[in-house]
Amino acid sequence: MHGAMHSTKDKKESTATNHHTIYRLKPLDQLTNLNNNNNNNNCDNKHDNNESTTTSSSSIIPYDCYVFVIYCPLHEKLAITRQTDRQIVWLPFTRTISIIDNDYRFTDQAINGVLTILSDNNAERLKLLCKTLPFQQCHCMQIFRIQSPQTSKFAIRLTYFVELSRSTANDNNKFICCQDSEHIKWIAICELLNNNYIPNLWGPELIQFCRQSRKKPIAQQIRELSLEKAYFFLPRDTARNLEESILKSAHLTDKDVERLYQDFIEHCFPSTYQTFESFRCYMSKYGFDRNDCRLNSLFNAFNFQNNGFLSFHELLLGLATIEPDTVHGEWRVRFIFRYYNNNGTGNLDMNEFQRMIIDLNQGLSLSIESINLKIRESLHEIGTKLVNNKCVITCDDFVQAIGSHRFRGTSSLCRSSKSLFELLSRTVSAKALKKSDRFFNMDAIIDQFKGICFNCKTKQYFLANHSIKLNRNGLIVQSKMLEQQQLFSINQQQMKPYELAALNYSKEIQFNFESSVSNLLITLIRQFNPDKGTNRKPKGLLENDPELLWKLVNVLCNDMERLLDHEDKCVRIQSPCYVIGDIHGNLDDLLQMEQVLWKRLPCMGSNFLFLGDYVDRGQWSIECCLYLMSFKILCPNKVTLLRGNHEVRSLQTYYTYKNECLRKYGKIYGEYIWESTNKVFDKLPISATIDASIFCSHGGIPKTAQTLNEINQIKRKLVDPEKESISAWEILWSDPCHNQQFVEMCNFFGIDHQETNGYLSNMKRGTAYQFNEFAATRFLHKNGLRRMIRAHEVPQMGYQFHFNGKCLTIFSCSHYCGNQNHCALILIDQQILRIIRLDTYDNNDSKS
């Protein structure tokens, strides 16, 4: 932790010299008020007999913050948040400063946060405390990362232990310790640790950090709560344990887990657990009465670790257990046992068992004698033991009796009347529509937005600058500027710069068929195709005038480079989208795709994603390359070109692309053209996501970069990716490997497959890795994704599924190297992935 180990003396000097920066730090929500907003209706404000009024934490996306364990050694007291009608009890905390000076470090911020809290955010007292710090150490105890599924980014919660100086104040210039203020109060540590119940405690960290701080020296912890960990018990085809089996029987999907995880962290923040107070506020959002005494029993049942607070997985498994349709197995039986075992002894006494029998016969008018008779009969079937001179039922006997059907009827116990996960799904939908958290009436939502999607309500529409004319084949044959006086008047002086640029782009690039280089090249390639020759005797575009082609290529590549300078290494794309695999110089297939998918270029409705490998192997690599670049320039926001492993100079020299350029255009111009196109390849992105759900790349996933953010950190220009970026090289070259084959290869090489993290050296390629389902699933879950699409391999049908459909290979070059493989591509639209195979049988003629 940079800056965490500086001495207190250094901090005094730093704070004294930079005291003006303190005023930029404001207490977070007035230090304690987690709920002080206008949207505070997660639960009703009701008074309990012996408790203060509390409300639940409103949904907050986690953000970077500091948490303080402020300890007074003189009075053995600890600072906690002050309890008022709208507040709960926790540790004081502040938000981090968004802009940090170069000499302003993490611990400097922490010191400023402490001073702000101790001064009660009073400017005069703050100045006095800056002169002489009232504490002798400020030590980082814990670094906790919390991932938000909304953004996939991590928020950092830094916890600092602050020990006040032991000196007492005799004048007004010194700090007086343990003085309650508007926002904090002081509590004796002995009272905090010995008292089993603290009213309105929001999270257990208050007690945990207190205990940790009493152990000297104080160790620093680094922990994390991520979406990947939330998926830990996500069921597979065959459940591995009771936890997975209960989630599977409840029919929970990864989206259910993700929604609950998001709801959990937003409710608990800045804590990462639920105390009973937090739990009952949470359950009140879903129809439970927060004052229902049964919530205490439900909390005990959820808390299978029996530590007094709930983790995310305990909440997930608990909610799955009480679902209306969850299978009644061993997990539910043990859950029911904990529900009725309120004394926490691990054994049911007779009073607890009587309560269970009464609940089993709820609705029946039974006399006391009848109830006692049923209890005696049930005890006989289950069996009892004598513990501390008391007759009790053990958990194992209870489970065995129900499993052998000696004791029946418990399946109806501990079930909610409606699915809480359905309510949660509706809540998330309501939030997306900016509705209240308690708005569950989906029919009203549908009626309100019927006939128009929500996103369209906020969009603005602009009239295009051109009208177009189509011939009978659907191709654009004429473009005409709209007559301004008939439709609207354009005042260029009043137009914004980007609007004027769009107008010029449309006029000069997209619809200028006579002088736009990109339009001209596409037209020339269409005209060239019928007379391009055969595989044995291929011809080249403008091969009789290489100087003219070079001039066109030079302009085209310069435009492409400027365009790519503004693209990320991982591009975000929205559906509908066509995904197209390897092209490999197959001009026939490429132009057939044009006729089927985008012949009204540049007037298109869908996006197009090409997965790389445009050159090598085929005889018309240069023509395919120039066509795709022109396509990109004409439709920069509709077309995305990814880099493949063949868009690298060393491979092109070994295979055919460089020789093709030299053969068609001579040594000088051929070298110029080859080098210019490769400068464009150097800047191509290497991956993309579609609808923030599908990961796309040429080869696969990287071993050395596990997040999309790491991929985006790869530098834009990679002349030699093998040497300049290992992660990029892995993305270009890696292959999926089915689990059985993966295990067999590990056994062959004497490697324990469980220690590989799902990656094995790629023997068939001689570089990068093969990855199995475990590695793919972990990468997808870590980035909030669901599937991946890649190219790089040649399936006979043009496509191939891996890992039960989680990964899909697509190949869009038929008759590859003389084979009889098909050409295929993917259409992604309305959450459906549709495989499209092109009939390219006649295209085989050009191969002969």
N, C-alpha and C positions, 0 to 999 in steps of 0.2 A: 504494500500500500504506500504509494509515493507520498512522502510528507508525514506519514504517521509516526515515525520514530524520532522526530525532532524533539529536542529538549524543551522544557517549559520556558527556559530563559530565551531560547530562540523565538519562541512564540510571543513572548512579551515584546521583544524588539520588533517582530513582524507586525504585531497588532498595533503597537504604538506608532509605527511609521505609516501604517496603512489604515488608521482608524476611520478615515473618511469612507472606506468601502463598507463599513459596518451598516451604514444606513440603507444599503441596497438589499439587506436581508430582512425579510418580513416573516413573522411567525406564520406557520401554516395553519390556515383556518383558525386564526387567533389561538394557535398552539394546541388547542384541545378539541375544538368544536368540529367533529367529523360530520355533523349532520345539519349544520346551520345553513340551509338553503331552502329554496321555495318548492323543492320537489320531495319533501320529506314525508312520504306517506307509505313507507314500507311496512309500518305497523302502527297501531294506534297508541297514543299516549295514555296509559292507564296506570293507576297507582296500585302497587301491591301493598299488603299489610305492613311489611317491614322493609320495603325497598323504596329507593328513589325512583322517580319516573325516568325512563330511558327510551330512546328510539334507536332503531337500527341504523347502521351506516348506509347512507345512500350510495348508489353505484358510482365508484370512482375508478377511472383507469389508473393503474399504478404509475407513479412517477418517482424520480430520484428524491430521496429525503434523508435527513439525519435523525437518528433516535438517540436520546441521551439518558444514561443512567447516572443521575446527579446524586452523589453520596456525601453526606456530612459526617465525618469521622468523630467530630466532637459530640454530637448528640445521637449518633447511630440512626440517622434518618435518611429517607430517600424521597426525592421529588416525584410526584405523580400529577396527572392532570386533575383539575378541580371539577368536582361533580356538581352540575347544575341541572335544570330541567331538561336541557337539550344536549347534555354531554354524557360521555361514558368515561370510565377510569382506564387509563393506560399511561404509558411513558410520554413525557413531552417530546415533541419532534418538530422539525422545521423543514421546509422545502430547500433544495440546493439552489445556489445562484446559477442562473442560466449562462451568464457570461463571466468568465474567470480571467483575471489579469494574468500575465505571464508569470509573475512572482506570487501568485495567489493560489495556494495549494489546498488539498482536501481538508487537512487538519486546520488550516486557517479558516476555512468556512465553518468547520465544526466549532472552533473557538468563538467565532462571531455569533453562531447560533446559540451557544450557551449564554453568552453575554446578553443577547437579546431576551432570552427567557428569564434570566436572573434579574434583569432590569425591568421586567414586565413591559418591555418595548417602550420604555420611557427614555426620551432622548437625553435628558440631563443625567439621569442615573447611569445611562449607557456610557456617557463621556467619562464619568468618575471611575467606572469599572475598567475602562480601557487603560487608565493610568497604572493601575495595579490589579493584575488578574487575581480574582478571589479563589482560584483553585491551583493545586500543585501538580496535577497531571490531567491530561486529556488523551486517553488511549483508545485506539480502535479495537473493539471487542469482536465485531462480526461484520462481514461483508455478505449481504444476502441479495441474490439476483432473482427478480420476479419477472417472468415472461408474460406479456399481454398477448392473447391470441388475436386481438383486433389488429395489432400492428406487427406481431411477431418480434417486437423489440423487447429488450430487458430493461427494467427499472432497477436501480441500485438502492438498497436500504442499508445505510452505514450506521452502525451502533457504536457510540463512544461512551466509555466509562470516564466520568469526571469526578475527581475527588477534591472537595473543597479544602481550603487551607484551614488549619486548626485555630488560628488566631481569632480572638473575639474583637468586636468593635467598641471603641471608647469615644470615637468622635464621628462626625458626619461624613468624613471622607472615606470611611472603610465600609466594607460590605457586612451587613448583618445577616447571618445565615438563618435558615429554617423559618423564614418569614412567609406565611401564606400570602398569596397575591390573588389578583382577579382570575388568573389562569392556572396556577399550580398550588398545590398544598403539599405538606410534608407529613410523611407517615413513618412511624418507628419500624425498623427492619424486623425486630422480634415479633411485632404485631403482624407484619406482612407475611412472614414465613410460618408463624405458628397458627394463624387463622386459616381454617380450611375453606372459608368462603368470603370473598370480597365482593360486595354488591356492585353490580354493573361493570364488572371487569370484562373488557372487550377481547383481550388476547392474553395467553399465558406467558408471553415474553417478559412481562413485568417481574414475575416471580422467577422465571428461568434466568434472566440476566442478573437479578439480585443474588441468586445462589452462585452463579458463575463468578461474579465480582468479588465474592468473599474468598475465592481460591487464589492465592498468590503464587507465582506471578500470573496475571490474567492472560490466557492464551487467546490468540486471534483465530476466529473460525471463518471459513468461506463456505457458504451453502447456496443452494439454488432450488427454485420451484419453477419448473418449465413444463411446457406442453408435452414434451417427450416423456417426462416422468408421469404426467397425468395419464398417459396411454399405457402404463405399465401392466395393468390387469385387463387390457382390451382383449376380448376372447378371440382365440384362433379357431381353426376348424375343429381341432380336438383340444378341449380345455385341459390345461396342465395342472390346475389346482382348484380348490373350492371357490376362490375369489373369481377366477375366470368363468367358472361354471355358473355362478349366480348372475354375472353380467350377461352371459349368453342366454340364460333362461329368461332374463328380463328383456331380451331382444334389443339391447342397447348397441348403437352404432358409434363410430368414432366421432360423428357430429354431436351425438348426445353427450359424450364425454367432454368434448370441446366446449359445448355450451355451458355445461355445469361448471367446468373449470373456470371459464370466464366469469360466471355469476359468483363463484366462490371467492376468487381473488378480489373482485370488485367490492363484494360485501365485507370481506374481512380486513381489507387494507386500512392501516398499514401493518396490521397483524397478518400472519399467514396460517393461523389456526382459528378454531371456534371454541370459545368457552361456552358454558351453558347460556349465559346472557346473549351472546352472539347467535347461538344456535336457535334459541326460541324466537328471536327477532327475525332470523332467516326463515324459519318455518311459518311464521305468521304471514309472510308474503304469499304463501301457497295455501291459504285457507285454514291454517291451524290457529286456534285461540292462544295467544301468547301467554295467557294466564292458566291454561289447561295444565292441571297437575300431572297429566300423563306424559307431558313433554319431558319431564325429568326421567321417567322410565325409558322413554324413547332415546334420550341422550345416552343413558347407560348402555342401551342395546347397541347403538351406533359405535360407541367407544370400546371396541373389542381389545384395544391395547391397554385399557383400564388405567389411563394416566390423567384423566380429568379434563382433556380437551381433544377436539376432533381435528384430524388431518383431512386433506382433500379426499384421499382414498377411503377413509372411514365414512365420510359423508356420501361419497359415490356408492359404496357398497351398501350402506344403510338405506339409501333411497331406493336402490335396486331391489333390496330385500322386501321392502313394504309395497312394491308395485302390485297392482291387483292380480296380474297373471303370472307372477314369478313362480317357478316350480318349487314345491315344498320339499326341500332336501335337507341334508345335514346342516348346511350353513344357516338356513332359516330356523331350524330347530334350536340351534345354539343361540341364535339371535333372540328368539322368544324366551329362552331361559334367562338371558341377561336382562331382558325387559322386565321380568317379574322379580329378579333378584336385586331388589332395591338396596339391601344392606351391603351388597358388594362382597359377601363372604365367599362366593363361589359355590354355595349350596343354597337350595330353596328351603326355607323353614316353613312351618305349617301355615302361618298367616299369609305368606307370599303364595303358597300353593292354593290356598283357599280363594285368593283373589283371582287366580287363573281359572279355577273351576267356575267361579261366578261369571267371569267373562265368557267362558265357553258355553254357558247356558243362558246367556243374555237374551231377554225376550220371553223367557219361560217363567211363569209364575210358580216358582218352587219354594216350598217351605224350608225353614232352617233344617228340619230333620232330613228332607230330601237332599239338600246340599251336603250335609254331613255324610249321608249315605254314599253319595257319589265320590266324595273325597276318600272315604275308606276303601271303596272299590278301586279307585284309581291308584291309591297308595299300594294296594295289594298287587296291582299289575306292574307298577314301576319298580317298587322296592325301595326301602329306606335304609339309612345307616345312622348310627348313633355317633354324634360329634359333639364333644363338650357337654355331654349329658342331654343333648337335644336331638330329636328325631328330624333328620333332614333328607333331602333328595339331592344326589350328586348330578352334575351335568352329564357325565358319561352314562349313568343309569337312565337319565331322562332321554338322551339321544337314542340309546339302544331300545328302550321301550317303544318309542315312536317308530323307529326303523323296522322293528319286528311286528308292528301293528297291534301291540298289546294295549297301547294307549292311543286312542283315536280322537279326531276332531280338532286338532291344533292348527290345521291348515288355514282356518279362517282367522286366526289371531294375527294381530300386528300387520294389517293390510290397510292401505289408504283406499278411500272410496273411488278415487280417480288417479290417473297416471300423472305424477308430478313432473315427469320428463316432458309430457305433452304440454303441460302448463308452462314449463320453462321454455320450450320451443316457441310457444305463443308470446311469451314475455319478450324474448329476443326479437321476434318479428315486430312486436309493438314498439320496442325501442328503436328499431331501424326506421320506423315510420314516425318517430318523434312523438310517441304516445306515452302515457303513464305506464309505470312498471306493473300496475294492477289492471291494465286494460287487456282482457283476454277474449273479448267478443270479436272473433275473426270474421264473422259474417258482416259486422258493421264496417270492418276495415275493407273487405272486398267490395261492399256496396259503395263506399266512399271513393274508391279508386278504380271502379269498374270502367273499362273502356280505355284506360290510359295508364301506363306504368308510372311508378313513382318518380323514376329518374327523368322521365320526359317532362314532368311538371316544372323542373328547374332549368331545362335546356332552352337555348335561344337558337333560332333558325335563321340562316342567311340564304339569300337567293344566289345561285351560281351565276357566273359571268358569261357563260356560253350556252347556246343551244347546240344540239348535235343532230346529225342526220345519219341514219343507219341504212345499210344496204340489205338485200334479201337474206344475206348470210349472217346478219347481226353485227357486222363490223362497222365501226365509225368511219364514214367516208368524207364527212364535212363537218366543220365547226364554224359557228358564227357568233360574233359578239352580240349580246342582247342590245337592242336599241334602247338607249337610256331614257329617251323622252317618252317611250311607251310604258316602261315599267317603273323606273325610278330615276332620280337625278343623283349622280355621283359628284360630290364636291370633294376633290382630293385634298384640299387644304384642311377640311374638317375631319378627314379620315385618320384613324389611328395608324401608327407605323406598321403594325402587323397586318392590318386589313389591306393596306396599300401593297405590302409585300405579297400577300395572297393573291391580290388582283394581278400583279405583274407575273407571278409564278404561273397562274392559270393562263395568262395571255401569251407568255413567252416560252413556257416549257411544256405544259400539258397539251394544249390544243394548237400549238403552232406546228403543223405538220410539215411545213416547208423548210424551216431552218432550225428547229429544235433538234439537237444531236440525238437525244434519246428516242424521239419519235422517228427520226430519220433512220437510225440503226435498226429499230424494230421493223420498219417498212422494208429495208434492204434485206434483213434476215428472212422475212416472209417471202420476198421475191427470189431469194437465193435457194430456198429449201427444195423446190422441185428439181433443180439442176445441181444439187450439191455433190453428185457423184455417189459412189458406193463405198462400202467399207474397205474394199481392196484398192479403189482409186478415188479417194476423197478429194474434193475441191475445197477451196477456202473463200470466205467472203472477201470480195475486193482483192483477190490475190494478184490481180494484174495491176493494181494500183496501191501497193503497200504504204506509200507515203500518205495518201488520202486517208486510209484506214488508221494510220498512226495518229494523224491529226484529230480524227474523230475520237479515237480511244483516249488520247491525252485530255481532251475536254471532258469526256465522260468520267474518267477516273478522278480528275480534279474535283468535279462536282460530287462524286461519291465520297471522296475523302472528307470534304467539308460536311457532308451529310452525316457521316459516321462519327465525326468528332462530337456529336451531341447525343449519341446513343450509349446506354449503359451496357456493361458486359452481360447482364441478364435483363433482357427486355421484357416489359410487361405488355401483354396483348389481351384483348377482349374477344369473346366469341360474338357472332359466328366467325369461324376461322377454319381454313383449309390448311392441313399440315402435310408437307410434301417431302419425301425422303431423297435419297441419292439420285442425281441426274447423270453424272459421269459422261458428259458429252453426247447424250442421246437427244439430238435435236428433233427427231420425229416425235418422240414421246412428249417433249416439252411443248412443241407447237400443237400437238393434239390436246394437251391440257388447256392451252389457250383457247382452242375452239370450243371446248366443253365448259370451261370454268370462267374465263375472263376475256372473251373476245371483244367485249365492249370497253376494253381498256381505253382511257383511264376512269371510266364511269363504273365503279364496282360497289357492291354492297358488303361483301365479306372481306375479312383480313386473310392474308396469305403468309404462311411461315414455311420457309425452306430450311431444311436441316443440314445443309452442307454437302460437300463432295460434288461440286459442279463440273470439275475437270478430271482428266486422266481416264484411261481405258477406252473411252469412246473417241471417234475420229473428229467430232465437231465441238471440242471443249471450248475453243475461243468464241465460237458463235453462241453457245449456250451461256457462257460467262457474260458476254456483252449484252445479250438479250435480258438476262436477269438484272444486270446493273441498270439498264435502261428502264426496266419495269419498276425497279426500286425508286429511281429518280422521278418517274412520272407519278408514282403513288407512294410517297415517302412514309405516310402514316398508315398505309394499308399493307405494305410489303415489308417483311423482315427476312434478311438473309443471315443465317448463322454460318459460322466457320466449321468446316469439316477437316478431317485429318489429311485430306488431299490438297487443301488450300495452304500448303506448306512447301517451300522451295525444294527442300531436300527430297521429298517424295515425288514431286513433279519431275525432277531431274532423273530420278530412277525409273519412273513410269513414262508417260507419253506427252504430257502437256507442253513441256519446254521444247521437246523435239517437234511437236506439231507447229508451234509458233515459228520455229526456225525453218522448218520445211516449207510452210506456206508463204512466209514473208521475208525470208532471207535472214542472214546473220545479224545485220544491223537493226532493221525494223522489227524482226522477230524478237530480238533481245529487248528492244524498247517496249514492245507490247507485253511481253512476258513479265518484265519487271514492273511496268505500270499497273497491271492487273494485280500483281502480288502485293503492291503497296496498299491496294484496297483490301485484299485478303487480310493483311496485317492488322487492320482496324475492325474487322467484322466482330460482332458480338459472338459469344460462345454458348449462350443458353437463353432461354425465354420461359416465361410462365404464361399460361392462358387462364384467365378468370381467377388468378391467384390460387389456382387449384391444381394445375397440371404443369409439371416440369418437363421442359423439352430441351434436348441437346443432340449433338450428332452421335456421340458414343455412349455416354452414361453419366454417372455421378462421380464426383471426385472423392478420393480418400482423404486428401489433405485440406479440404475446405468443406465444412459441414453445414454452412449456412449460405443463403443467397447474398447476405451482406458481405461475406468473405469473397464470394465470386465477383461481386461488384467492385471490390477493392483491387482486383487484378488490373494492371495498367492497360490503357486503351490500345496501345500499339505493341504488338508482339511479332517481331521479325522472326525469331526462332523460339517458339513457345516451349520446346523441350528444355531449353536452357533458361529461359526467362521466367517461366511460370509452370511449376510442376502441376498445380491444380488445373490450369487450362489444358495441359497436355493429357491429363487423366480424363477430362471431360471429352476430349476429341477421340480417345482411343479405347476407353474401357468398354467391357461387355457384361451383360447379365449372365449369370450361371445358375442353373436350377440346383436346388438344394442337394439332391441325391448325387449329382455329378460333382458338386462342390465338395461334399464329404469324401467321395471316392478319391478325388484328386489330393485332398489333404492327407488321407490315409496312405496314398502312394508315396508321397514325399515325406511321410513321417511327421506331419504337422497336426496338432490338436485343433480341430476346426472351431472349437469354442473359444480359442484364444486369438482368432484372426480378425474379430470384429466384423466379419462378413466380407473381407477382402483377401484375394489371393493373386499372386503375380500372374499376369496374363501370358500363359505359355504359348498360345496360338498366335498372338501378336508379337511377342517378344518385348513388349513394353506395356506400361500402365497396369491395370488390374482387372480381374473378374470380380464381380460383386454378387452376393446372393440376396435372397429375399429379406433377411434380417438387416443387411446394410441398406437396402433400398427403403424398407419400411422406416428405419430410424431416420434416414435423411428426409423422407417425406414428412414424417410427423414433426421433426424438429423445425421444419419450415412451414408448417401449416398446410401442406399439400396432400393430395390424395392419389394421384397417378403420375406416371412419367411416360413420355413418348420419345423414342430415339430412332436412329437409322443405323448405318454402319455395317449391317449384315444383310445377306441376300436370302430371304425366305422364298420358297418355291411359289407360294401364292401371293407374294408381295407384302405379306404381313405375318406377324407371329406374336402370340401372347406369352407373357412370362409371369410367374408368381401369381397365378389365379387372376390374371387380367390387370394386375397392378402396374405392370410394365408392358409396353407395346412397341414392337419394332415395325417400321414401315420402310418400304423400298420402292422407289418410283422410276426405276430404269428397267424396262423389260428387255429380254434377250441379252442379259448382261454377259459379256465375254463369250457370246455364242450359246449361252444356256437358254432354256425355255421357261425362265421365271416370268411371273406376271408383274405388271406395273400397278401399284396401289397407292392410295392416299387416304387421308382421314378428314372428315368434316365434323367439326365440333359445333353444335348448335342446340340451344335449349337443354343443356346438361346431358346431351346424348352424343356419344362418339360413334360415328357411322363410318364403316369401311367402304371405300369406293374403289372398284377395280376397273381399269380402262381396257377396252378391247383394242389391243395394239398388235394383233396377229399380223396384219398387213405391213406393219413397220419392220418386220423381219427382212423384207426385200432389200432394204438398204444395207443389211449386214452382209449380204452375199457379194 
